Amino acid sequence: MAETIQPQADKKFVLEIIGFNMEGCRIAQAAGANRIELCDNPTEGGSTPSYGVIKAARELLQIPLYPMIHPRGGDFCYSEADFNIIKTDIKVCKDMGCDGVVIGMLKPDGSIDKRRTAKLVELAYPMGVTFHRAFDRCANPFEALEHIIDIGCERILTSGQQPTAPEGAGLISGLVRQAAERIIIMPGSDVRSSNITELAKRTGATEFHTSARTLKNSTMHYINDAMKENLQSVTVDELEVRKLVELIKEF
């Protein structure tokens, strides 16, 4: 039987929702989400949203806004050209009044790129910084945890180095213990209303990350069948967010 870890009674639970567009951001905020991670390209795991999207989200949202800073698909081992783009995007987010950014950099050997990540955290200040699921690709998660704390990030988004957070709950609980409130460990990937309570019990985590995604059909009346395209787009399931909010309030 899995061990149950009870969070401290005075801890506030936080639900972060991924917003891939303005409709998703609006729905998530209205349904009670506490924070938005703003991303583009859901099929590639998330990349940096455009200037226009960040600006529109900042004008729309009253809850904290953390854009993802990932200039391309693929891995998190960045060239110097990539690094310069990341620095520019962080400056844009700061100038627009974002509350934080979501970043992550690795070296080819699977260790944290401490030197360059520390420069990004310094550049981002006073915004907060989440180290994203690049963490799930690192070679030694417990060593990486200490490095990320040293760098000055405020949280780590992780699925426990497994495809989904429920699968990685054992490692996540170990990370929560080792973190000892020096940094927030936030489970993400396949966090749903059907498993969030059990995940909270198993890990002791108090912040949770999910897309709560659903697909929206195209509003086009004419579809060229010869193109063999699926014109659905990703948005946020309002009922799912409301269920998640209610469950973590009750826990």
Buried (B, 14 or more C-beta within 10 A) or exposed (E): EEEEBEBEEEEEBBBBBBBBBBBBBBBBBEBBBBBBBBBBBBEEBBBBBEEEBBBBBBEBBEBBBBBBBBBEEEEBBBEEEBBEBBBBBBEBBBEBEBBBBBBBBBBEEEBBBBEBBBBBBEBBEEBBBBBBBBBBBBEEBEEBBBBBBEBBBBBBBBBBBBEBBBBBBBBBBBBBEBBEEEBBBBBBBBBBBEBBBEBBBBBBBBBBBBBBBBEBEEEEEEEEEEEEEEEEBBBBBBEBBBBBBEBBEEE
